Amino acid sequence: MRVKKGPPDFILFMTTLLLIGIGLIMVFSSSAVTASIRYDDAYFFFKRQLAWATVGVIAMIVIMKINYMRLKDFAIPLMIISVVCLILVITPVGIESKGASRWLGVGPFSFTPSELAKLGMVMFLAKSLTMNLDNMQSFKIGVLPYLVVLAGVCGLIMAQPDLGTSVAIAGTTFFMLMIAGAKFSHLSLLAASGLAAVGAAIAVAPYRMERIIAFVDPWKYASDEGFQTVQSLYALGSGGLFGMGLGMSRQKFFYLPEQHTDFIYAILGEELGFIGAALIIALFLLFAWRGFKIAINAPDNFGSLLAGGITIMITLQAAINIGVVSGFLPVTGITLPFLSYGGTSLLFTMIGVGLILNVSRYSTYR
């Protein structure tokens, strides 16, 4: 199919760059104390995040220029590679840290296969659903195969263990099946199966059950299971309307764990206040609006599902992270896209944005 190519979506492009810029500032602000103590270099985490951001922007621009229709052929191979990496990470080859095996080492570098799996799953679903649209009203041949694939992928990720990423992938799959035309009754069954799986995962892991108990009343367990939530709420509450000022956080002085990764939004709220925290939410809403607009106006079903799926994945992950930090959801290890420290997460998120921008160049809304 030959479609006239235009410029990428300017608003989405600039929103992404703005989120990355804010993220770099906040990674430095939130990690400088920890980096100084651990590595005798206040810029330790910032320099690495800056390097990954540079690579990510280059990757985004390169992906943006390749016709996304040609990338359809890479969907299944990428999914296979993702599954192989997910299997390897739970073998002795995987790198274990803090009781979880989520990384694979490649020379001096390491990466998290679950980030690759998120992108691989969206691309696989976009291609497969495009070829299976006529069967989506059938559970047996329209929904069940994807439920099996989802169970396999999420099962491997749960073995690391990583409940947050599993929920993000399951949620994205649910909405992509909805977009593809699956019946409400079938989606309800999928949702019920997902909730049952999450319930089982919580029941078999005492630490997850402790997190749920602490979520109900974090102040009662402020010295142990609820510690992270309470410290996060202290940070957000201390920020007030305008914040304590950039670099002036108190919680980053080893009060709030994971302050530059999973809980960077709490430090941002403490330093930039409600205004800064609301700005981040507004930017993600803007990102979602442009992403869905691109998906709706894509020239073909594959482009629509691809752009829509990636937009859902990124905004859903942001919603989960902000919900956890704000105390609306139980604590789970999931980063805030574009802002949290983490090279693999940032790189694959940028590649995903490159794919959305790629689709926007062929969109019909201009």
Residue frames relative to the residue before (quaternion, step in Angstrom):
aa qw qx qy qz dx dy dz
M 1.0000 0.0000 0.0000 0.0000 0.00 0.00 0.00
R 0.2074 -0.7814 0.5802 0.0988 3.57 -0.79 1.06
V 0.0307 0.7904 -0.6072 0.0751 3.55 -0.65 1.15
K 0.5127 -0.6553 0.4582 0.3127 3.56 -0.95 0.87
K 0.3036 -0.7752 0.5347 0.1450 3.55 -0.85 1.04
G 0.1026 -0.7975 0.5932 0.0407 3.55 -0.99 0.87
P 0.7031 -0.4214 0.3238 0.4726 3.62 -1.22 -0.28
P 0.5660 -0.5894 0.4373 0.3755 3.60 -1.15 0.43
D 0.6504 -0.5187 0.3842 0.4004 3.55 -1.26 0.40
F 0.3748 -0.7725 0.4725 0.1986 3.57 -0.43 1.25
I 0.6604 0.5207 -0.3204 0.4360 3.59 0.90 -0.90
L 0.6651 0.4894 -0.3075 0.4728 3.60 0.91 -0.88
F 0.6332 0.5410 -0.3212 0.4508 3.57 0.99 -0.85
M 0.7159 0.4413 -0.2598 0.4747 3.59 0.81 -0.98
T 0.6024 0.5489 -0.3567 0.4568 3.61 1.07 -0.66
T 0.6488 0.5184 -0.3059 0.4656 3.56 1.00 -0.87
L 0.6714 0.4899 -0.3009 0.4677 3.59 0.87 -0.92
L 0.6408 0.5227 -0.3269 0.4576 3.60 1.02 -0.76
L 0.6478 0.5067 -0.3152 0.4735 3.59 0.98 -0.82
I 0.6481 0.5041 -0.3205 0.4723 3.59 0.98 -0.80
G 0.6464 0.5281 -0.3180 0.4496 3.59 0.96 -0.86
I 0.6554 0.4858 -0.3023 0.4930 3.57 0.95 -0.89
G 0.6322 0.5512 -0.3228 0.4384 3.56 1.03 -0.81
L 0.6559 0.5099 -0.3138 0.4597 3.59 0.92 -0.86
I 0.6427 0.5169 -0.3192 0.4668 3.57 0.99 -0.84
M 0.7121 0.4604 -0.2606 0.4616 3.55 0.88 -0.95
V 0.5851 0.5472 -0.3821 0.4608 3.61 1.09 -0.56
F 0.6654 0.4827 -0.3131 0.4757 3.59 0.91 -0.84
S 0.6804 0.5063 -0.3004 0.4364 3.58 0.82 -1.00
S 0.7392 0.4382 -0.2367 0.4534 3.58 0.89 -0.94
S 0.7603 0.4026 -0.2019 0.4681 3.60 1.12 -0.60
A 0.4569 0.7290 -0.4380 0.2609 3.62 1.21 -0.33
V 0.6647 0.5015 -0.3138 0.4563 3.59 0.92 -0.87
T 0.6682 0.4976 -0.2930 0.4690 3.57 0.88 -0.99
A 0.6676 0.5089 -0.2993 0.4536 3.58 0.93 -0.93
S 0.6394 0.5335 -0.3265 0.4471 3.59 1.01 -0.77
I 0.6876 0.4764 -0.2762 0.4733 3.56 0.96 -0.90
R 0.7558 0.4200 -0.2210 0.4512 3.58 0.78 -1.02
Y 0.8312 0.2105 -0.0622 0.5108 3.58 0.89 -0.93
D 0.3901 -0.7350 0.4663 0.3003 3.59 1.31 0.00
D 0.6688 0.4041 -0.2948 0.5500 3.57 1.12 0.73
A 0.3379 -0.7815 0.4933 0.1782 3.57 -0.29 1.28
Y 0.7038 0.4607 -0.2533 0.4778 3.59 1.19 -0.55
F 0.3140 0.7998 -0.4789 0.1799 3.61 1.27 0.04
F 0.7462 0.3829 -0.2231 0.4968 3.61 0.66 -1.08
F 0.6234 0.5584 -0.3424 0.4269 3.58 1.01 -0.79
K 0.6653 0.5094 -0.3149 0.4458 3.60 0.86 -0.92
R 0.6675 0.4880 -0.3044 0.4728 3.57 0.97 -0.76
Q 0.6546 0.4936 -0.3197 0.4750 3.57 0.97 -0.79
L 0.6251 0.5338 -0.3344 0.4609 3.59 1.04 -0.74
A 0.6391 0.5196 -0.3223 0.4665 3.58 1.00 -0.83
W 0.6798 0.4750 -0.2908 0.4772 3.58 0.90 -0.90
A 0.6259 0.5324 -0.3408 0.4567 3.60 1.03 -0.73
T 0.6350 0.5242 -0.3236 0.4662 3.58 1.03 -0.79
V 0.6556 0.4912 -0.2991 0.4893 3.58 0.95 -0.91
G 0.6562 0.5331 -0.3060 0.4377 3.56 0.99 -0.87
V 0.6503 0.5039 -0.3160 0.4726 3.59 0.98 -0.83
I 0.6368 0.5153 -0.3247 0.4729 3.59 1.00 -0.83
A 0.6570 0.5047 -0.3048 0.4698 3.59 0.94 -0.91
M 0.6298 0.5410 -0.3271 0.4513 3.58 1.00 -0.81
I 0.6828 0.4854 -0.2846 0.4661 3.57 0.90 -0.93
V 0.6417 0.5169 -0.3246 0.4644 3.59 0.99 -0.82
I 0.6751 0.4849 -0.2913 0.4735 3.59 0.86 -0.98
M 0.6216 0.5725 -0.3275 0.4226 3.55 1.06 -0.78
K 0.7181 0.4682 -0.2417 0.4547 3.58 1.10 -0.70
I 0.6197 0.5193 -0.3492 0.4736 3.60 1.26 -0.30
N 0.5130 -0.6419 0.4674 0.3262 3.57 -0.88 0.93
Y 0.4227 -0.7427 0.4566 0.2476 3.59 -0.52 1.19
M 0.5747 0.5999 -0.3803 0.4064 3.59 1.14 -0.52
R 0.6368 0.5140 -0.3243 0.4745 3.58 1.17 -0.53
L 0.6365 0.5510 -0.3241 0.4316 3.57 1.20 -0.52
K 0.4485 0.7068 -0.4439 0.3196 3.58 1.26 -0.22
D 0.6520 0.5416 -0.3123 0.4290 3.58 1.03 -0.79
F 0.6596 0.5113 -0.3109 0.4547 3.61 1.21 -0.38
A 0.4563 0.7288 -0.4309 0.2737 3.59 1.25 -0.25
I 0.7211 0.4349 -0.2579 0.4737 3.59 0.75 -1.00
P 0.6438 0.4989 -0.3441 0.4671 3.67 0.88 -0.77
L 0.6450 0.5175 -0.3234 0.4599 3.59 1.00 -0.82
M 0.6380 0.5192 -0.3254 0.4664 3.57 1.04 -0.75
I 0.6461 0.5163 -0.3169 0.4642 3.58 0.98 -0.82
I 0.6435 0.5131 -0.3132 0.4738 3.58 0.97 -0.88
S 0.6313 0.5448 -0.3263 0.4452 3.58 1.00 -0.84
V 0.6739 0.4933 -0.2917 0.4662 3.58 0.91 -0.96
V 0.6313 0.5279 -0.3304 0.4622 3.59 0.98 -0.83
C 0.6716 0.4910 -0.2964 0.4691 3.59 0.93 -0.89
L 0.6354 0.5256 -0.3264 0.4621 3.58 1.05 -0.74
I 0.6368 0.5038 -0.3239 0.4855 3.57 1.11 -0.65
L 0.6663 0.5207 -0.3058 0.4376 3.57 0.92 -0.93
V 0.6549 0.5551 -0.3255 0.3962 3.57 0.98 -0.83
I 0.7138 0.4041 -0.2666 0.5060 3.62 1.15 -0.44
T 0.5406 0.5451 -0.4192 0.4847 3.56 1.27 0.42
P 0.7158 -0.4247 0.3062 0.4621 3.63 -1.20 -0.01
V 0.5357 0.6201 -0.4034 0.4071 3.60 1.25 -0.30
G 0.6253 0.5762 -0.3320 0.4084 3.59 1.10 -0.73
I 0.4053 -0.6971 0.5446 0.2307 3.54 -1.25 0.59
E 0.2048 -0.8032 0.5524 0.0878 3.57 -0.66 1.12
S 0.0909 0.7735 -0.6216 0.0841 3.53 -1.06 0.86
K 0.8499 0.0230 -0.0610 0.5229 3.58 -0.91 0.98
G 0.7294 -0.4656 0.2345 0.4429 3.55 0.97 0.88
A 0.6994 0.4018 -0.2701 0.5258 3.59 1.26 0.12
S 0.2314 -0.7463 0.6082 0.1399 3.55 -1.14 0.73
R 0.1641 0.8250 -0.5104 0.1790 3.56 0.05 1.33
W 0.7158 0.4478 -0.2377 0.4803 3.59 1.24 -0.07
L 0.1767 -0.7241 0.6527 0.1359 3.50 -1.33 0.53
G 0.3298 -0.7580 0.5320 0.1834 3.56 -0.94 0.85
V 0.0394 -0.7586 0.6504 0.0042 3.54 -1.03 0.90
G 0.7905 -0.1537 0.0578 0.5900 3.57 -0.03 1.29
P 0.8062 -0.2115 0.1689 0.5261 3.59 -0.83 -0.97
F 0.6643 0.5047 -0.2911 0.4683 3.57 1.28 -0.16
S 0.1304 -0.7556 0.6314 0.1156 3.53 -1.31 0.30
F 0.0626 -0.7931 0.6045 0.0401 3.56 -1.16 0.54
T 0.4336 -0.6906 0.5220 0.2502 3.53 -1.26 0.49
P 0.3957 -0.7527 0.4772 0.2217 3.61 -0.46 1.18
S 0.5772 0.5974 -0.3892 0.3981 3.60 1.10 -0.53
E 0.6098 0.5387 -0.3544 0.4608 3.61 1.13 -0.58
L 0.6335 0.5024 -0.3142 0.4977 3.56 1.06 -0.76
A 0.6433 0.5419 -0.3171 0.4381 3.58 1.00 -0.84
K 0.6140 0.5511 -0.3560 0.4388 3.61 1.02 -0.71
L 0.6888 0.4567 -0.2728 0.4925 3.57 0.90 -0.94
G 0.6460 0.5311 -0.3157 0.4483 3.57 0.99 -0.86
M 0.6494 0.5241 -0.3160 0.4515 3.58 0.99 -0.85
V 0.6584 0.5045 -0.3146 0.4616 3.60 0.92 -0.86
M 0.6719 0.4875 -0.3046 0.4671 3.59 0.89 -0.89
F 0.6363 0.5241 -0.3248 0.4636 3.58 1.00 -0.82
L 0.6755 0.4876 -0.2983 0.4659 3.58 0.88 -0.94
A 0.6342 0.5417 -0.3365 0.4371 3.59 0.96 -0.85
K 0.6958 0.4536 -0.2780 0.4825 3.59 0.89 -0.89
S 0.7037 0.4822 -0.2810 0.4397 3.58 0.76 -1.03
L 0.6660 0.4987 -0.3065 0.4625 3.59 0.92 -0.87
T 0.5977 0.5667 -0.3573 0.4404 3.58 1.08 -0.69
M 0.7173 0.4297 -0.2454 0.4906 3.58 0.99 -0.82
N 0.7467 0.4070 -0.1941 0.4890 3.59 1.24 -0.39
L 0.2994 0.8053 -0.4781 0.1822 3.60 1.25 0.24
D 0.6619 0.5295 -0.3121 0.4290 3.58 1.00 -0.76
N 0.7185 0.4426 -0.2415 0.4791 3.59 1.22 -0.40
M 0.4426 0.7514 -0.4230 0.2460 3.58 1.27 -0.06
Q 0.5966 0.5533 -0.3745 0.4446 3.60 1.23 -0.23
S 0.6414 0.4924 -0.3141 0.4975 3.57 1.31 -0.22
F 0.4153 -0.7089 0.5098 0.2553 3.56 -0.91 0.89
K 0.6723 0.5441 -0.3031 0.4002 3.56 0.88 -0.97
I 0.8142 0.2075 -0.1047 0.5320 3.59 0.84 -0.93
G 0.6833 0.5017 -0.2860 0.4468 3.56 1.25 -0.19
V 0.8044 0.2450 -0.1017 0.5316 3.59 0.98 -0.85
L 0.6388 0.5868 -0.3304 0.3719 3.57 0.88 -0.98
P 0.6443 0.5195 -0.3570 0.4332 3.67 0.83 -0.78
Y 0.6771 0.4808 -0.2958 0.4721 3.59 1.00 -0.78
L 0.5976 0.5493 -0.3543 0.4643 3.56 1.14 -0.59
V 0.6385 0.5204 -0.3176 0.4697 3.58 1.06 -0.77
V 0.6577 0.4983 -0.3049 0.4756 3.58 0.92 -0.93
L 0.6498 0.5240 -0.3098 0.4552 3.57 0.94 -0.92
A 0.6520 0.5173 -0.3165 0.4551 3.57 0.94 -0.90
G 0.6556 0.5181 -0.3118 0.4522 3.59 1.00 -0.81
V 0.6828 0.4840 -0.2843 0.4677 3.57 0.87 -0.98
C 0.6958 0.4637 -0.2780 0.4728 3.59 0.83 -0.98
G 0.6056 0.5569 -0.3537 0.4450 3.58 1.10 -0.64
L 0.6613 0.4934 -0.3009 0.4782 3.58 0.98 -0.84
I 0.6625 0.4922 -0.3081 0.4732 3.59 1.00 -0.79
M 0.6376 0.5240 -0.3252 0.4616 3.58 1.04 -0.74
A 0.6146 0.5625 -0.3454 0.4319 3.59 1.15 -0.58
Q 0.5626 0.6493 -0.3847 0.3375 3.63 1.19 -0.35
P 0.2293 0.6887 -0.0325 -0.6871 1.98 1.80 -1.68
D 0.0122 -0.7913 0.6111 -0.0158 3.60 -1.18 0.63
L 0.1542 -0.8305 0.5324 0.0551 3.56 0.13 1.32
G 0.6362 0.5716 -0.3372 0.3934 3.60 0.93 -0.86
T 0.6837 0.4691 -0.2849 0.4810 3.59 0.88 -0.93
S 0.6136 0.5482 -0.3449 0.4517 3.58 1.05 -0.74
V 0.6540 0.5055 -0.3070 0.4718 3.58 0.97 -0.87
A 0.6470 0.5236 -0.3186 0.4537 3.60 0.98 -0.85
I 0.6723 0.4828 -0.2953 0.4773 3.60 0.93 -0.87
A 0.6525 0.5095 -0.3134 0.4652 3.60 0.96 -0.85
G 0.6538 0.5135 -0.3095 0.4616 3.57 0.98 -0.84
T 0.6490 0.5123 -0.3115 0.4683 3.56 0.98 -0.85
T 0.6422 0.5197 -0.3167 0.4660 3.58 0.96 -0.86
F 0.6213 0.5535 -0.3304 0.4456 3.58 0.98 -0.87
F 0.7260 0.4381 -0.2521 0.4663 3.58 0.77 -1.01
M 0.6262 0.5195 -0.3489 0.4651 3.60 1.07 -0.61
L 0.6268 0.5090 -0.3322 0.4875 3.61 1.06 -0.68
M 0.6177 0.5368 -0.3364 0.4658 3.57 1.08 -0.72
I 0.6572 0.5061 -0.3031 0.4691 3.57 0.94 -0.92
A 0.6820 0.5041 -0.2796 0.4502 3.57 1.05 -0.82
G 0.6134 -0.6124 0.3294 0.3745 3.61 1.24 -0.08
A 0.3163 0.7522 -0.5212 0.2498 3.60 1.15 0.45
K 0.5740 -0.6042 0.4320 0.3446 3.58 -1.14 0.65
F 0.5870 -0.5851 0.4304 0.3577 3.54 -1.16 0.65
S 0.6416 0.5314 -0.3283 0.4452 3.58 0.98 -0.81
H 0.6596 0.4946 -0.3038 0.4775 3.58 1.03 -0.77
L 0.6410 0.5099 -0.3160 0.4788 3.57 1.06 -0.77
S 0.6177 0.5409 -0.3409 0.4579 3.57 1.06 -0.73
L 0.6417 0.5116 -0.3164 0.4759 3.56 1.04 -0.81
L 0.6332 0.5255 -0.3202 0.4695 3.57 1.05 -0.82
A 0.6588 0.5072 -0.3038 0.4652 3.58 0.95 -0.90
A 0.6531 0.5113 -0.3109 0.4640 3.57 0.97 -0.86
S 0.6393 0.5185 -0.3188 0.4700 3.57 1.04 -0.81
G 0.6511 0.5228 -0.3092 0.4551 3.54 1.01 -0.84
L 0.6625 0.4988 -0.3026 0.4698 3.57 0.93 -0.88
A 0.6358 0.5227 -0.3251 0.4658 3.57 1.05 -0.77
A 0.6476 0.5185 -0.3116 0.4633 3.56 1.03 -0.83
V 0.6434 0.5029 -0.3183 0.4815 3.59 1.01 -0.83
G 0.6399 0.5300 -0.3202 0.4551 3.57 0.99 -0.84
A 0.6592 0.5021 -0.3015 0.4717 3.56 0.98 -0.86
A 0.6432 0.5270 -0.3192 0.4547 3.58 1.02 -0.85
I 0.6510 0.4986 -0.3085 0.4821 3.57 1.08 -0.73
A 0.6719 0.5323 -0.2972 0.4204 3.56 0.94 -0.92
V 0.7266 0.4415 -0.2493 0.4636 3.59 0.99 -0.82
A 0.7198 0.3719 -0.2375 0.5358 3.59 1.24 -0.21
P 0.3891 -0.7613 0.4664 0.2271 3.62 -0.30 1.20
Y 0.6591 0.5221 -0.3360 0.4244 3.60 0.93 -0.79
R 0.6230 0.5200 -0.3458 0.4712 3.60 1.13 -0.59
M 0.6339 0.5189 -0.3255 0.4722 3.57 1.02 -0.78
E 0.6263 0.5299 -0.3297 0.4671 3.57 1.05 -0.74
R 0.6353 0.5231 -0.3301 0.4624 3.58 1.06 -0.74
I 0.6385 0.5164 -0.3279 0.4671 3.58 1.02 -0.78
I 0.6480 0.5095 -0.3153 0.4702 3.59 0.95 -0.87
A 0.6710 0.4876 -0.2934 0.4754 3.57 0.97 -0.87
F 0.6005 0.5720 -0.3522 0.4338 3.60 1.10 -0.68
V 0.6368 0.5417 -0.3271 0.4406 3.58 1.00 -0.82
D 0.7921 -0.0454 0.0528 0.6064 3.60 0.99 -0.82
P 0.1377 -0.8449 0.5112 0.0759 3.62 0.35 1.23
W 0.6255 0.5610 -0.3493 0.4147 3.61 1.04 -0.66
K 0.6118 0.5525 -0.3453 0.4485 3.57 1.13 -0.61
Y 0.7710 0.2721 -0.1381 0.5590 3.57 1.15 -0.68
A 0.1783 0.8545 -0.4725 0.1213 3.56 1.20 0.67
S 0.6874 0.4878 -0.2891 0.4538 3.60 1.14 -0.48
D 0.7849 0.2404 -0.1532 0.5501 3.62 1.22 -0.21
E 0.8477 0.1744 -0.1088 0.4890 3.62 -0.30 -1.23
G 0.7433 0.4024 -0.2255 0.4844 3.60 1.04 -0.71
F 0.3529 0.7870 -0.4595 0.2122 3.57 1.31 -0.01
Q 0.6980 0.4899 -0.2859 0.4371 3.57 0.77 -1.05
T 0.6562 0.5069 -0.3111 0.4644 3.59 0.97 -0.84
V 0.6592 0.5121 -0.3079 0.4565 3.57 0.91 -0.91
Q 0.6703 0.4885 -0.3018 0.4700 3.59 0.89 -0.89
S 0.6233 0.5340 -0.3326 0.4645 3.58 1.09 -0.71
L 0.6693 0.4874 -0.2920 0.4787 3.57 0.99 -0.87
Y 0.5854 0.5509 -0.3641 0.4704 3.58 1.12 -0.61
A 0.6541 0.5209 -0.3073 0.4543 3.57 0.94 -0.92
L 0.6905 0.4716 -0.2858 0.4682 3.58 0.81 -0.99
G 0.6707 0.5086 -0.2964 0.4513 3.56 0.98 -0.85
S 0.6455 0.5350 -0.3170 0.4434 3.57 1.05 -0.75
G 0.6090 0.6012 -0.3480 0.3828 3.58 1.16 -0.57
G 0.2162 -0.7990 0.5330 0.1753 3.57 1.08 -0.62
L 0.7896 -0.3056 0.2347 0.4775 3.55 -1.12 -0.67
F 0.8237 0.2318 -0.0886 0.5099 3.58 0.81 -1.00
G 0.5413 -0.6537 0.3887 0.3586 3.60 1.24 -0.06
M 0.5825 -0.5969 0.4395 0.3335 3.53 -1.33 0.28
G 0.6166 -0.5253 0.3477 0.4721 3.55 1.29 -0.21
L 0.5778 -0.6088 0.4196 0.3457 3.55 -1.03 0.80
G 0.8111 0.2230 -0.1989 0.5028 3.57 -0.78 1.05
M 0.6386 0.5762 -0.3069 0.4075 3.57 1.28 -0.17
S 0.3199 0.7670 -0.5006 0.2425 3.61 1.18 0.27
R 0.2945 -0.7343 0.5845 0.1801 3.54 -1.12 0.72
Q 0.6283 0.5781 -0.3333 0.4000 3.56 1.06 -0.73
K 0.6121 0.5632 -0.3593 0.4230 3.61 1.12 -0.45
F 0.5687 0.5675 -0.3882 0.4514 3.60 1.27 -0.11
F 0.7413 -0.4747 0.2065 0.4271 3.53 0.70 1.27
Y 0.4454 0.6483 -0.4882 0.3780 3.58 1.16 0.58
L 0.7786 0.2780 -0.1280 0.5479 3.57 0.92 -0.98
P 0.3321 -0.7508 0.5344 0.2011 3.63 -0.53 1.13
E 0.8310 0.1788 -0.1561 0.5030 3.58 -1.23 0.59
Q 0.1929 0.8454 -0.4823 0.1244 3.55 1.07 0.73
H 0.7404 0.3660 -0.2417 0.5094 3.62 1.12 -0.42
T 0.6763 0.4334 -0.3008 0.5141 3.59 1.28 0.10
D 0.8458 0.1619 -0.0863 0.5009 3.60 -0.26 -1.24
F 0.7938 0.3115 -0.1496 0.5005 3.61 1.02 -0.73
I 0.2518 0.7899 -0.5228 0.1981 3.58 1.09 0.61
Y 0.5923 0.5790 -0.3692 0.4214 3.60 1.12 -0.58
A 0.6129 0.5438 -0.3508 0.4533 3.61 1.10 -0.62
I 0.6519 0.4928 -0.3115 0.4850 3.60 0.99 -0.83
L 0.6232 0.5316 -0.3371 0.4640 3.58 1.01 -0.78
G 0.6705 0.4935 -0.3007 0.4651 3.58 0.93 -0.85
E 0.6403 0.5240 -0.3208 0.4611 3.57 1.08 -0.72
E 0.7522 0.4088 -0.2194 0.4678 3.58 0.89 -0.90
L 0.7893 0.2918 -0.1422 0.5212 3.59 1.02 -0.77
G 0.4690 -0.7350 0.3992 0.2836 3.56 1.30 0.07
F 0.7695 -0.3296 0.2648 0.4786 3.51 -1.35 -0.25
I 0.6112 0.5654 -0.3505 0.4288 3.58 1.02 -0.77
G 0.6953 0.4674 -0.2747 0.4718 3.57 0.86 -0.96
A 0.6563 0.5102 -0.3103 0.4613 3.58 0.97 -0.87
A 0.6573 0.4998 -0.3032 0.4756 3.58 1.02 -0.83
L 0.6003 0.5658 -0.3566 0.4386 3.59 1.08 -0.69
I 0.6455 0.5169 -0.3208 0.4618 3.58 0.96 -0.85
I 0.6490 0.5017 -0.3185 0.4751 3.59 0.93 -0.85
A 0.6452 0.5228 -0.3174 0.4579 3.57 0.99 -0.86
L 0.6516 0.5122 -0.3166 0.4614 3.59 0.99 -0.79
F 0.6553 0.4857 -0.3173 0.4837 3.60 1.00 -0.71
L 0.6244 0.5129 -0.3411 0.4803 3.60 1.07 -0.65
L 0.6287 0.5197 -0.3197 0.4821 3.58 1.06 -0.76
F 0.6248 0.5323 -0.3194 0.4736 3.55 1.04 -0.86
A 0.6687 0.5010 -0.2984 0.4613 3.59 0.89 -0.93
W 0.6382 0.5347 -0.3284 0.4461 3.59 0.94 -0.87
R 0.7058 0.4484 -0.2821 0.4703 3.57 0.78 -0.96
G 0.6374 0.5400 -0.3308 0.4389 3.57 0.99 -0.81
F 0.6937 0.4545 -0.2781 0.4846 3.60 0.91 -0.88
K 0.6028 0.5447 -0.3584 0.4599 3.59 1.09 -0.62
I 0.6391 0.5120 -0.3107 0.4826 3.57 1.02 -0.83
A 0.6559 0.5193 -0.3077 0.4532 3.58 0.95 -0.90
I 0.6670 0.5131 -0.3012 0.4485 3.59 0.89 -0.93
N 0.7719 0.3555 -0.1724 0.4980 3.57 1.01 -0.83
A 0.3422 0.7414 -0.5069 0.2762 3.59 1.22 0.35
P 0.5366 -0.6706 0.4116 0.3048 3.61 -1.04 0.68
D 0.7970 0.1386 -0.0929 0.5805 3.62 1.20 -0.26
N 0.6831 -0.5117 0.3396 0.3953 3.55 -1.28 0.34
F 0.6216 0.5459 -0.3477 0.4412 3.59 1.01 -0.76
G 0.6721 0.4906 -0.2926 0.4711 3.58 0.90 -0.92
S 0.6415 0.5301 -0.3203 0.4526 3.57 1.02 -0.80
L 0.6972 0.4596 -0.2686 0.4801 3.57 0.89 -0.95
L 0.6325 0.5403 -0.3290 0.4470 3.58 1.04 -0.76
A 0.7016 0.4498 -0.2679 0.4833 3.59 0.79 -1.03
G 0.6649 0.5060 -0.3054 0.4567 3.57 0.96 -0.85
G 0.6633 0.5223 -0.3028 0.4422 3.58 0.96 -0.88
I 0.6747 0.4777 -0.2988 0.4767 3.58 0.91 -0.88
T 0.6268 0.5319 -0.3344 0.4610 3.58 1.01 -0.78
I 0.6473 0.5105 -0.3106 0.4733 3.57 0.97 -0.86
M 0.6513 0.5355 -0.3196 0.4323 3.58 0.87 -0.96
I 0.7063 0.4672 -0.2707 0.4577 3.59 0.81 -1.01
T 0.7198 0.4427 -0.2697 0.4617 3.59 0.79 -0.95
L 0.6155 0.5314 -0.3484 0.4663 3.60 1.10 -0.64
Q 0.6461 0.5057 -0.3212 0.4729 3.59 0.96 -0.82
A 0.6389 0.5160 -0.3256 0.4686 3.59 1.01 -0.79
A 0.6523 0.5205 -0.3132 0.4533 3.58 0.97 -0.87
I 0.6475 0.5099 -0.3185 0.4683 3.59 0.99 -0.84
N 0.6672 0.5091 -0.3080 0.4482 3.58 0.86 -0.94
I 0.6848 0.4712 -0.2886 0.4750 3.58 0.83 -0.97
G 0.6221 0.5418 -0.3326 0.4570 3.60 1.08 -0.71
V 0.6485 0.5054 -0.3093 0.4779 3.58 1.01 -0.81
V 0.6821 0.4983 -0.2875 0.4514 3.57 0.82 -1.01
S 0.7170 0.4454 -0.2408 0.4791 3.59 1.06 -0.78
G 0.5376 -0.6580 0.3848 0.3605 3.58 1.28 -0.02
F 0.4998 0.6581 -0.4267 0.3675 3.60 1.24 0.25
L 0.7625 0.2246 -0.1337 0.5919 3.59 1.28 -0.36
P 0.5807 -0.5710 0.4304 0.3892 3.61 -1.13 0.48
V 0.5989 -0.5801 0.4133 0.3661 3.57 -1.15 0.60
T 0.1433 0.7507 -0.6348 0.1134 3.55 -0.93 0.99
G 0.5137 -0.6947 0.4194 0.2786 3.55 -0.99 0.80
I 0.3553 0.7017 -0.5496 0.2816 3.57 -0.03 1.28
T 0.3962 -0.7588 0.4772 0.1989 3.55 -0.84 1.02
L 0.4788 -0.6259 0.5297 0.3137 3.53 -1.36 0.27
P 0.4485 -0.7218 0.4482 0.2776 3.63 -0.45 1.15
F 0.8289 0.2078 -0.2182 0.4713 3.53 -1.13 0.92
L 0.7657 0.3950 -0.2047 0.4646 3.62 1.01 -0.71
S 0.6857 0.5023 -0.3034 0.4307 3.60 0.83 -0.94
Y 0.5288 -0.6062 0.4879 0.3389 3.55 -1.19 0.61
G 0.4726 0.6395 -0.5061 0.3340 3.55 -0.94 0.94
G 0.3550 -0.7930 0.4597 0.1839 3.55 -0.34 1.27
T 0.6751 0.4996 -0.3057 0.4485 3.58 0.84 -0.97
S 0.6478 0.5255 -0.3140 0.4534 3.56 0.92 -0.93
L 0.6816 0.4880 -0.2912 0.4610 3.58 0.86 -0.96
L 0.6583 0.5274 -0.3152 0.4349 3.59 0.89 -0.92
F 0.7323 0.4188 -0.2589 0.4705 3.60 0.72 -1.00
T 0.5829 0.5449 -0.3772 0.4702 3.59 1.16 -0.47
M 0.6635 0.4999 -0.2987 0.4697 3.58 0.99 -0.84
I 0.6100 0.5259 -0.3488 0.4792 3.57 1.06 -0.67
G 0.6333 0.5313 -0.3192 0.4634 3.56 1.03 -0.82
V 0.6465 0.4983 -0.3176 0.4827 3.59 0.97 -0.84
G 0.6083 0.5576 -0.3476 0.4452 3.58 1.05 -0.74
L 0.6480 0.5111 -0.3128 0.4701 3.58 1.05 -0.76
I 0.6359 0.5071 -0.3328 0.4772 3.61 0.99 -0.77
L 0.6631 0.4937 -0.3034 0.4739 3.59 0.92 -0.89
N 0.5891 0.5684 -0.3526 0.4534 3.55 1.12 -0.69
V 0.6700 0.4849 -0.2914 0.4807 3.59 0.88 -0.98
S 0.6308 0.5608 -0.3378 0.4166 3.60 1.01 -0.80
R 0.6110 0.5683 -0.3543 0.4222 3.59 1.13 -0.55
Y 0.7333 0.3649 -0.2146 0.5319 3.57 1.24 -0.38
S 0.4142 0.7346 -0.4557 0.2848 3.59 1.29 0.03
T 0.4614 -0.7183 0.4685 0.2271 3.55 -1.18 0.61
Y 0.5394 0.6669 -0.4009 0.3218 3.64 1.20 -0.01
R 0.5018 0.6440 -0.4511 0.3606 3.60 1.18 -0.11
